[in-house]
Amino acid sequence: MKPLKEYTIPFVGLKAEKHHFDYQIDKKFFEYFEYEDFNDVNVKASLLLEKKTTLLELHFKINGQVNVNCDITNEPYNQKVKGEFNLVVKFGDAYNDEFEDILIIPHGEYEINVAQYIYELIILSMPAKRIHPGVEDGTLDSDILRKLEELSPKDLEEKEQTSEDIDPRWNTLKKLLTDK
């Protein structure tokens, strides 16, 4: 797979100052990474690259929305994403990316591809559990929600009534838990 060309920054010709790059991320960007969890993507990524004599400082910032399916109802909805990430690029003998926020590239390198960092920032900005806003406030009307409601356990009061029918020996054991 060839890296995405528009995300490659040739830093060797840049002056030692701050440089600003803007990217509009869409679904095609994620197709390159073979990531298919998103229905649609509309995210603006901005990169502030500060070139210094011995290193590069990159500050990534994303803001936008991603259309995903709800984990509970599988209904599509727009999830807002927002995030920031700082990366320091140093020069060394060999390529090394084992640190989270430090990248070491060989001395002869003249460009850096930032697509992977933008991809990871968007993925990590997503919530672990994707819940449709209509589920949280109760306004979503869905067949799946009705079925979940139908199959949910009955009230606790019904459980308490059945606990009276329990063998009395268990009640003695329950006392042991409360006698401390």
N, CA, C and O of each residue as an XYZ file, in Angstrom:
720
protein
N       0.838     -1.182      0.000
C       0.000      0.000      0.000
C       0.881      1.242      0.000
O       1.763      1.393      0.845
N       0.637      2.104     -0.931
C       1.366      3.364     -0.978
C       0.760      4.323      0.041
O      -0.458      4.358      0.217
N       1.600      5.095      0.707
C       1.038      6.070      1.640
C       0.255      7.153      0.893
O       0.538      7.451     -0.268
N      -0.710      7.722      1.561
C      -1.512      8.779      0.965
C      -0.612      9.996      0.717
O      -0.066     10.572      1.658
N      -0.464     10.379     -0.544
C       0.490     11.433     -0.927
C       0.174     12.793     -0.318
O       1.084     13.514      0.090
N      -1.111     13.152     -0.252
C      -1.449     14.489      0.233
C      -1.147     14.674      1.720
O      -1.180     15.797      2.223
N      -0.852     13.571      2.431
C      -0.518     13.641      3.852
C       0.991     13.560      4.088
O       1.443     13.478      5.230
N       1.754     13.582      3.016
C       3.208     13.565      3.121
C       3.720     15.007      3.105
O       3.435     15.771      2.182
N       4.475     15.360      4.134
C       4.992     16.721      4.261
C       6.506     16.699      4.047
O       7.229     16.121      4.858
N       7.001     17.320      2.964
C       8.451     17.411      2.762
C       9.010     18.559      3.615
O       8.973     19.719      3.202
N       9.520     18.233      4.791
C       9.946     19.264      5.732
C      11.333     19.823      5.433
O      11.725     20.839      6.007
N      12.073     19.180      4.552
C      13.444     19.616      4.294
C      13.497     21.006      3.659
O      14.466     21.729      3.886
N      12.515     21.400      2.889
C      12.514     22.707      2.239
C      11.821     23.796      3.032
O      11.759     24.937      2.573
N      11.297     23.480      4.211
C      10.571     24.455      5.019
C      11.523     25.278      5.886
O      12.558     24.781      6.332
N      11.165     26.528      6.115
C      11.952     27.385      6.996
C      11.759     26.941      8.442
O      10.790     26.254      8.767
N      12.677     27.334      9.292
C      12.607     26.996     10.714
C      11.611     27.923     11.398
O      11.995     28.881     12.070
N      10.328     27.626     11.218
C       9.235     28.392     11.811
C       7.993     27.513     11.861
O       8.068     26.315     11.588
N       6.851     28.100     12.208
C       5.598     27.344     12.283
C       4.932     27.295     10.910
O       4.907     28.288     10.183
N       4.392     26.118     10.567
C       3.694     25.917      9.305
C       2.361     25.253      9.610
O       2.272     24.383     10.476
N       1.323     25.673      8.887
C      -0.026     25.171      9.146
C      -0.532     24.373      7.946
O      -0.419     24.810      6.801
N      -1.097     23.186      8.231
C      -1.664     22.323      7.190
C      -3.079     21.945      7.601
O      -3.322     21.604      8.759
N      -4.024     22.003      6.649
C      -5.417     21.610      6.899
C      -5.777     20.435      6.005
O      -5.388     20.380      4.838
N      -6.526     19.500      6.569
C      -6.974     18.325      5.828
C      -8.459     18.128      6.085
O      -8.933     18.293      7.209
N      -9.190     17.773      5.034
C     -10.598     17.412      5.160
C     -10.674     15.889      5.034
O     -10.364     15.330      3.983
N     -11.083     15.237      6.098
C     -11.113     13.770      6.145
C     -12.514     13.296      5.792
O     -13.505     13.797      6.325
N     -12.587     12.310      4.873
C     -13.873     11.719      4.505
C     -13.765     10.201      4.556
O     -12.762      9.656      5.019
N     -14.789      9.533      4.085
C     -14.836      8.069      4.152
C     -13.724      7.407      3.334
O     -13.245      6.335      3.705
N     -13.308      8.027      2.234
C     -12.239      7.454      1.400
C     -10.941      7.298      2.179
O     -10.188      6.348      1.960
N     -10.683      8.226      3.080
C      -9.484      8.171      3.910
C      -9.451      6.871      4.709
O      -8.402      6.238      4.821
N     -10.600      6.469      5.268
C     -10.662      5.252      6.071
C     -10.671      3.995      5.212
O     -10.276      2.929      5.683
N     -11.110      4.097      3.972
C     -11.044      2.953      3.063
C      -9.594      2.568      2.799
O      -9.287      1.390      2.617
N      -8.707      3.550      2.779
C      -7.278      3.277      2.617
C      -6.766      2.380      3.748
O      -5.943      1.494      3.518
N      -7.253      2.611      4.964
C      -6.842      1.831      6.132
C      -7.699      0.579      6.327
O      -7.511     -0.162      7.292
N      -8.642      0.346      5.408
C      -9.561     -0.793      5.465
C     -10.354     -0.814      6.774
O     -10.566     -1.867      7.376
N     -10.780      0.367      7.192
C     -11.597      0.512      8.393
C     -13.012      0.815      7.951
O     -13.259      1.841      7.319
N     -13.955     -0.075      8.280
C     -15.304      0.024      7.738
C     -16.380      0.254      8.794
O     -17.557      0.040      8.507
N     -16.019      0.683     10.009
C     -17.014      0.913     11.056
C     -17.804      2.202     10.862
O     -18.876      2.364     11.446
N     -17.292      3.116     10.052
C     -17.939      4.404      9.862
C     -18.805      4.384      8.610
O     -18.380      3.897      7.562
N     -20.045      4.925      8.723
C     -20.919      5.061      7.562
C     -20.513      6.265      6.724
O     -20.500      6.206      5.494
N     -20.181      7.355      7.403
C     -19.772      8.579      6.721
C     -18.862      9.357      7.665
O     -18.968      9.234      8.885
N     -17.971     10.155      7.091
C     -16.996     10.899      7.886
C     -16.925     12.326      7.362
O     -16.837     12.551      6.155
N     -16.963     13.284      8.276
C     -16.766     14.686      7.936
C     -15.969     15.327      9.072
O     -16.532     15.917      9.994
N     -14.647     15.193      8.980
C     -13.763     15.672     10.035
C     -12.720     16.598      9.430
O     -12.144     16.312      8.381
N     -12.490     17.709     10.111
C     -11.445     18.637      9.697
C     -10.252     18.414     10.619
O     -10.369     18.497     11.842
N      -9.110     18.132     10.014
C      -7.874     17.937     10.770
C      -6.933     19.084     10.448
O      -6.709     19.411      9.283
N      -6.387     19.688     11.485
C      -5.402     20.740     11.265
C      -4.105     20.329     11.948
O      -4.102     19.719     13.017
N      -3.025     20.678     11.306
C      -1.701     20.300     11.794
C      -0.841     21.548     11.853
O      -0.700     22.269     10.866
N      -0.278     21.788     13.005
C       0.670     22.882     13.174
C       2.043     22.243     13.321
O       2.321     21.571     14.315
N       2.893     22.454     12.334
C       4.238     21.885     12.332
C       5.221     23.007     12.639
O       5.299     23.999     11.914
N       5.959     22.836     13.712
C       6.986     23.814     14.049
C       8.341     23.178     13.806
O       8.741     22.237     14.492
N       9.036     23.709     12.817
C      10.352     23.180     12.468
C      11.406     23.925     13.275
O      11.471     25.155     13.268
N      12.224     23.149     13.968
C      13.349     23.700     14.720
C      14.621     23.117     14.134
O      14.553     22.254     13.259
N      15.756     23.559     14.584
C      17.018     23.124     13.973
C      17.287     21.643     14.168
O      17.846     21.005     13.276
N      16.906     21.074     15.311
C      17.223     19.664     15.580
C      16.012     18.745     15.636
O      16.169     17.528     15.737
N      14.808     19.302     15.572
C      13.609     18.457     15.671
C      12.407     19.140     15.055
O      12.460     20.309     14.673
N      11.321     18.386     14.965
C      10.034     18.909     14.490
C       9.006     18.694     15.592
O       8.977     17.642     16.230
N       8.167     19.697     15.811
C       7.056     19.547     16.749
C       5.767     19.599     15.948
O       5.530     20.553     15.207
N       4.930     18.574     16.095
C       3.664     18.508     15.372
C       2.519     18.531     16.376
O       2.509     17.773     17.345
N       1.563     19.409     16.129
C       0.373     19.483     16.978
C      -0.845     19.220     16.097
O      -1.207     20.042     15.255
N      -1.472     18.058     16.304
C      -2.650     17.656     15.537
C      -3.907     18.074     16.292
O      -3.956     18.006     17.520
N      -4.915     18.505     15.550
C      -6.201     18.868     16.141
C      -7.294     18.418     15.174
O      -7.242     18.726     13.983
N      -8.281     17.690     15.690
C      -9.399     17.261     14.837
C     -10.704     17.763     15.423
O     -10.840     17.931     16.635
N     -11.667     18.000     14.531
C     -12.997     18.417     14.944
C     -13.961     18.065     13.820
O     -13.696     18.373     12.658
N     -15.066     17.428     14.150
C     -16.047     17.079     13.132
C     -17.016     16.044     13.638
O     -17.247     15.920     14.840
N     -17.587     15.296     12.700
C     -18.534     14.256     13.083
C     -18.365     13.029     12.206
O     -17.945     13.103     11.051
N     -18.710     11.906     12.801
C     -18.616     10.615     12.144
C     -19.970      9.931     12.282
O     -20.526      9.870     13.378
N     -20.502      9.419     11.183
C     -21.769      8.708     11.225
C     -21.480      7.236     11.506
O     -20.831      6.559     10.708
N     -21.967      6.747     12.650
C     -21.755      5.361     13.067
C     -23.081      4.740     13.471
O     -24.085      5.435     13.624
N     -23.075      3.435     13.640
C     -24.266      2.734     14.122
C     -24.198      2.612     15.636
O     -23.135      2.364     16.206
N     -25.344      2.789     16.278
C     -25.460      2.673     17.727
C     -25.158      1.238     18.148
O     -25.561      0.296     17.465
N     -24.454      1.064     19.265
C     -24.132     -0.268     19.765
C     -25.356     -0.989     20.319
O     -25.370     -2.218     20.386
N     -26.375     -0.246     20.715
C     -27.566     -0.859     21.299
C     -28.621     -1.154     20.238
O     -29.136     -2.270     20.162
N     -28.940     -0.151     19.419
C     -30.049     -0.297     18.477
C     -29.624     -0.505     17.033
O     -30.449     -0.849     16.187
N     -28.361     -0.301     16.745
C     -27.810     -0.388     15.386
C     -28.372      0.693     14.466
O     -28.270      0.580     13.245
N     -28.962      1.737     15.041
C     -29.464      2.876     14.274
C     -28.295      3.812     13.979
O     -27.494      4.082     14.874
N     -28.173      4.315     12.752
C     -27.090      5.253     12.457
C     -27.341      6.625     13.088
O     -28.480      7.086     13.167
N     -26.270      7.261     13.530
C     -26.344      8.618     14.082
C     -24.993      9.291     13.920
O     -23.984      8.626     13.684
N     -24.973     10.624     14.048
C     -23.743     11.393     13.927
C     -23.094     11.564     15.295
O     -23.694     12.136     16.206
N     -21.882     11.072     15.436
C     -21.105     11.186     16.671
C     -20.068     12.286     16.483
O     -19.272     12.239     15.545
N     -20.078     13.272     17.369
C     -19.078     14.337     17.288
C     -17.738     13.812     17.787
O     -17.665     13.086     18.778
N     -16.685     14.193     17.082
C     -15.334     13.827     17.503
C     -14.490     15.087     17.613
O     -14.592     16.006     16.801
N     -13.666     15.098     18.632
C     -12.799     16.236     18.876
C     -11.579     15.703     19.614
O     -11.711     14.917     20.552
N     -10.394     16.127     19.192
C      -9.216     15.639     19.871
C      -7.962     16.393     19.470
O      -7.929     17.108     18.469
N      -6.929     16.211     20.285
C      -5.634     16.828     20.038
C      -4.544     15.818     20.338
O      -4.726     14.898     21.136
N      -3.401     16.007     19.679
C      -2.275     15.099     19.863
C      -0.993     15.839     19.514
O      -0.929     16.536     18.501
N       0.021     15.689     20.346
C       1.326     16.295     20.093
C       2.337     15.205     19.782
O       2.348     14.151     20.417
N       3.183     15.471     18.799
C       4.213     14.523     18.388
C       5.511     15.279     18.185
O       5.536     16.335     17.552
N       6.585     14.734     18.723
C       7.916     15.306     18.531
C       8.677     14.357     17.617
O       8.766     13.159     17.885
N       9.222     14.899     16.543
C       9.993     14.103     15.588
C      11.464     14.477     15.753
O      11.860     15.622     15.536
N      12.263     13.479     16.145
C      13.702     13.686     16.321
C      14.436     12.906     15.242
O      13.868     12.035     14.584
N      15.690     13.231     15.080
C      16.518     12.542     14.093
C      17.527     11.665     14.827
O      18.142     12.083     15.808
N      17.682     10.431     14.323
C      18.598      9.488     14.950
C      19.198      8.563     13.922
O      19.135      8.824     12.721
N      19.790      7.465     14.405
C      20.454      6.514     13.511
C      19.464      5.633     12.766
O      19.680      5.291     11.603
N      18.367      5.263     13.443
C      17.400      4.353     12.822
C      15.978      4.795     13.174
O      15.756      5.540     14.129
N      15.023      4.311     12.372
C      13.611      4.608     12.598
C      13.162      3.940     13.896
O      13.452      2.766     14.127
N      12.452      4.694     14.746
C      11.977      4.156     16.016
C      10.662      4.860     16.379
O      10.639      6.075     16.579
N       9.578      4.096     16.463
C       8.287      4.670     16.847
C       7.688      3.968     18.057
O       6.467      3.886     18.192
N       8.547      3.462     18.936
C       8.043      2.721     20.096
C       7.478      3.636     21.183
O       6.763      3.158     22.065
N       7.774      4.919     21.146
C       7.207      5.850     22.114
C       5.925      6.452     21.548
O       5.785      6.618     20.336
N       5.001      6.773     22.434
C       3.693      7.273     22.003
C       3.770      8.642     21.343
O       3.124      8.881     20.323
N       4.554      9.535     21.919
C       4.577     10.905     21.422
C       5.941     11.358     20.896
O       6.168     12.552     20.705
N       6.840     10.412     20.666
C       8.149     10.722     20.084
C       8.397      9.772     18.922
O       8.243      8.558     19.052
N       8.778     10.335     17.797
C       9.121      9.547     16.616
C      10.565      9.873     16.256
O      10.933     11.040     16.125
N      11.371      8.843     16.101
C      12.764      9.034     15.695
C      12.898      8.533     14.266
O      12.579      7.383     13.967
N      13.375      9.411     13.384
C      13.563      9.040     11.986
C      15.041      9.186     11.631
O      15.745      9.982     12.252
N      15.526      8.424     10.633
C      16.944      8.495     10.259
C      17.337      9.897      9.776
O      16.498     10.651      9.283
N      18.601     10.229      9.920
C      19.112     11.559      9.576
C      18.852     11.934      8.128
O      18.640     13.114      7.851
N      18.857     11.007      7.200
C      18.701     11.325      5.789
C      17.271     11.585      5.335
O      17.057     11.985      4.191
N      16.292     11.368      6.201
C      14.880     11.551      5.813
C      14.591     13.016      5.499
O      15.164     13.921      6.105
N      13.695     13.232      4.542
C      13.359     14.594      4.138
C      11.854     14.860      4.151
O      11.421     15.977      3.870
N      11.045     13.829      4.478
C       9.599     14.007      4.523
C       8.997     13.086      5.569
O       9.609     12.108      5.998
N       7.765     13.432      5.971
C       7.051     12.619      6.957
C       5.595     12.509      6.511
O       5.000     13.482      6.049
N       5.028     11.299      6.657
C       3.626     11.081      6.319
C       2.820     11.073      7.621
O       3.105     10.295      8.531
N       1.819     11.938      7.699
C       1.050     12.111      8.934
C      -0.306     11.405      8.901
O      -1.082     11.541      9.847
N      -0.610     10.662      7.848
C      -1.920     10.018      7.704
C      -2.207      9.058      8.856
O      -3.321      9.041      9.378
N      -1.225      8.263      9.260
C      -1.418      7.280     10.331
C      -1.775      7.976     11.648
O      -2.612      7.478     12.400
N      -1.158      9.102     11.927
C      -1.421      9.820     13.180
C      -2.823     10.441     13.182
O      -3.491     10.456     14.216
N      -3.265     10.947     12.045
C      -4.622     11.495     11.940
C      -5.645     10.368     12.099
O      -6.650     10.529     12.792
N      -5.385      9.235     11.457
C      -6.260      8.067     11.549
C      -6.409      7.622     13.010
O      -7.523      7.426     13.494
N      -5.284      7.465     13.699
C      -5.323      7.006     15.087
C      -6.013      8.015     15.995
O      -6.741      7.631     16.911
N      -5.791      9.303     15.749
C      -6.420     10.327     16.578
C      -7.944     10.289     16.438
O      -8.659     10.431     17.430
N      -8.438     10.101     15.230
C      -9.892     10.027     15.024
C     -10.459      8.769     15.678
O     -11.483      8.833     16.357
N      -9.811      7.642     15.482
C     -10.290      6.379     16.073
C     -10.297      6.470     17.598
O     -11.256      6.042     18.240
N      -9.238      7.022     18.176
C      -9.147      7.098     19.632
C     -10.033      8.185     20.231
O     -10.267      8.189     21.439
N     -10.525      9.100     19.412
C     -11.441     10.139     19.896
C     -12.885      9.647     19.966
O     -13.746     10.312     20.542
N     -13.141      8.504     19.388
C     -14.484      7.927     19.439
C     -14.739      7.341     20.826
O     -13.823      6.793     21.440
N     -15.974      7.449     21.328
C     -16.270      6.832     22.630
C     -16.225      5.304     22.522
O     -16.477      4.736     21.460
N     -15.901      4.661     23.631
C     -15.810      3.201     23.642
C     -17.163      2.568     23.349
O     -17.247      1.574     22.628
N     -18.218      3.143     23.910
C     -19.570      2.649     23.668
C     -20.329      3.726     22.921
O     -20.489      4.842     23.414
N     -20.792      3.391     21.740
C     -21.489      4.354     20.883
C     -22.988      4.227     21.096
O     -23.606      3.246     20.683
N     -23.562      5.227     21.744
C     -24.987      5.180     22.071
C     -25.696      6.346     21.394
O     -25.299      7.501     21.548
N     -26.739      6.037     20.651
C     -27.551      7.037     19.949
C     -28.104      8.021     20.979
O     -28.588      7.592     22.027
N     -28.048      9.329     20.712
C     -28.590     10.309     21.667
C     -30.066     10.082     21.975
O     -30.522     10.414     23.069
N     -30.811      9.529     21.040
C     -32.230      9.248     21.266
C     -32.445      8.143     22.286
O     -33.489      8.105     22.938
N     -31.487      7.248     22.437
C     -31.593      6.185     23.446
C     -31.395      6.790     24.828
O     -32.100      6.437     25.774
N     -30.441      7.696     24.941
C     -30.142      8.296     26.248
C     -31.274      9.174     26.767
O     -31.576      9.154     27.960
N     -31.910      9.952     25.871
C     -32.985     10.826     26.338
C     -34.379     10.229     26.137
O     -35.374     10.860     26.494
N     -34.463      9.022     25.571
C     -35.740      8.327     25.444
C     -36.596      8.750     24.266
O     -37.770      8.385     24.213
N     -36.060      9.501     23.323
C     -36.872      9.967     22.192
C     -36.800      9.046     20.985
O     -37.597      9.190     20.058
N     -35.871      8.107     20.972
C     -35.737      7.208     19.825
C     -36.803      6.114     19.897
O     -36.946      5.436     20.915
N     -37.540      5.954     18.808
C     -38.554      4.911     18.729
C     -38.022      3.836     17.789
O     -37.922      4.052     16.581
N     -37.682      2.681     18.348
C     -37.048      1.633     17.554
C     -37.619      0.271     17.930
O     -37.966      0.031     19.086
N     -37.712     -0.615     16.945
C     -38.175     -1.977     17.200
C     -37.228     -2.694     18.157
O     -37.666     -3.463     19.013
N     -35.943     -2.442     18.009
C     -34.947     -3.102     18.857
C     -35.119     -2.668     20.309
O     -35.032     -3.500     21.213
N     -35.363     -1.371     20.550
C     -35.566     -0.895     21.915
C     -36.819     -1.506     22.534
O     -36.820     -1.860     23.713
N     -37.882     -1.631     21.748
C     -39.110     -2.252     22.264
C     -38.856     -3.713     22.647
O     -39.346     -4.187     23.671
N     -38.099     -4.407     21.827
C     -37.789     -5.816     22.111
C     -36.908     -5.928     23.358
O     -37.112     -6.820     24.181
N     -35.929     -5.027     23.500
C     -35.087     -5.036     24.701
C     -35.917     -4.776     25.951
O     -35.696     -5.406     26.986
N     -36.859     -3.863     25.862
C     -37.738     -3.557     26.993
C     -38.585     -4.776     27.351
O     -38.788     -5.083     28.525
N     -39.069     -5.456     26.331
C     -39.912     -6.639     26.526
C     -39.123     -7.766     27.193
O     -39.656     -8.494     28.031
N     -37.855     -7.904     26.818
C     -37.039     -9.002     27.334
C     -36.272     -8.659     28.604
O     -35.597     -9.522     29.165
N     -36.365     -7.418     29.066
C     -35.622     -7.018     30.265
C     -36.229     -7.681     31.497
O     -37.415     -8.009     31.505
N     -35.416     -7.882     32.545
C     -35.927     -8.511     33.773
C     -37.022     -7.669     34.406
O     -37.030     -6.443     34.293
N     -37.943     -8.348     35.073
C     -39.064     -7.655     35.713
C     -38.561     -6.864     36.917
O     -37.388     -6.956     37.276
N     -39.434     -6.099     37.531
C     -39.060     -5.222     38.648
C     -38.468     -6.014     39.807
O     -38.668     -7.223     39.929
N     -37.739     -5.304     40.645
C     -37.116     -5.922     41.810
C     -38.155     -6.350     42.839
O     -37.906     -7.264     43.624
N     -39.318     -5.699     42.843
C     -40.367     -6.059     43.805
C     -40.800     -7.505     43.612
O     -41.039     -8.220     44.585
N     -40.902     -7.932     42.366
C     -41.295     -9.313     42.100
C     -40.228    -10.273     42.611
O     -40.554    -11.367     43.072
N     -38.969     -9.884     42.537
C     -37.884    -10.738     43.028
C     -37.927    -10.850     44.547
O     -37.638    -11.910     45.102
N     -38.292     -9.747     45.228
C     -38.371     -9.761     46.684
C     -39.488    -10.681     47.161
O     -39.343    -11.347     48.186
N     -40.596    -10.727     46.436
C     -41.696    -11.606     46.813
C     -41.267    -13.068     46.720
O     -41.658    -13.883     47.556
N     -40.487    -13.394     45.735
C     -40.047    -14.781     45.604
C     -38.980    -15.123     46.624
O     -38.796    -16.300     46.934
N     -38.260    -14.125     47.164
C     -37.209    -14.419     48.140
C     -37.808    -14.902     49.463
O     -37.116    -15.553     50.247
N     -39.075    -14.595     49.723
C     -39.722    -15.081     50.942
C     -39.948    -16.591     50.875
O     -40.079    -17.244     51.911
N     -39.995    -17.138     49.690
C     -40.227    -18.559     49.529
C     -38.933    -19.374     49.601
O     -38.941    -20.573     49.321
N     -37.834    -18.738     49.971
C     -36.535    -19.413     50.010
C     -36.445    -20.253     51.283
O     -37.032    -19.929     52.316
N     -35.702    -21.323     51.169
C     -35.448    -22.225     52.297
C     -34.871    -21.417     53.471
O     -33.924    -20.656     53.272
N     -35.417    -21.565     54.686
C     -34.986    -20.758     55.843
C     -33.512    -20.954     56.209
O     -32.926    -20.092     56.864
N     -32.916    -22.054     55.805
C     -31.488    -22.261     56.120
C     -30.618    -21.211     55.432
O     -29.563    -20.839     55.947
N     -31.056    -20.738     54.280
C     -30.284    -19.713     53.560
C     -30.313    -18.390     54.312
O     -29.339    -17.638     54.292
N     -31.437    -18.104     54.980
C     -31.514    -16.864     55.748
C     -30.486    -16.833     56.867
O     -29.927    -15.776     57.162
N     -30.226    -17.992     57.504
C     -29.207    -18.078     58.541
C     -27.829    -17.776     57.953
O     -27.012    -17.102     58.580
N     -27.583    -18.276     56.757
C     -26.296    -18.003     56.103
C     -26.168    -16.523     55.730
O     -25.070    -15.968     55.789
N     -27.264    -15.885     55.353
C     -27.237    -14.466     55.015
C     -26.871    -13.620     56.241
O     -26.247    -12.567     56.109
N     -27.270    -14.096     57.451
C     -26.917    -13.377     58.671
C     -25.405    -13.323     58.839
O     -24.865    -12.327     59.319
N     -24.729    -14.386     58.449
C     -23.271    -14.414     58.581
C     -22.606    -13.282     57.802
O     -21.578    -12.747     58.216
N     -23.201    -12.932     56.685
C     -22.637    -11.852     55.877
C     -22.821    -10.488     56.544
O     -21.993     -9.589     56.390
N     -23.919    -10.352     57.286
C     -24.194     -9.058     57.918
C     -23.626     -8.958     59.326
O     -23.467     -7.847     59.831
N     -23.314    -10.070     59.981
C     -22.746    -10.056     61.337
C     -21.240     -9.910     61.264
O     -20.519    -10.904     61.182
N     -20.763     -8.684     61.292
C     -19.314     -8.459     61.237
C     -18.879     -7.590     62.370
O     -17.693     -7.287     62.495
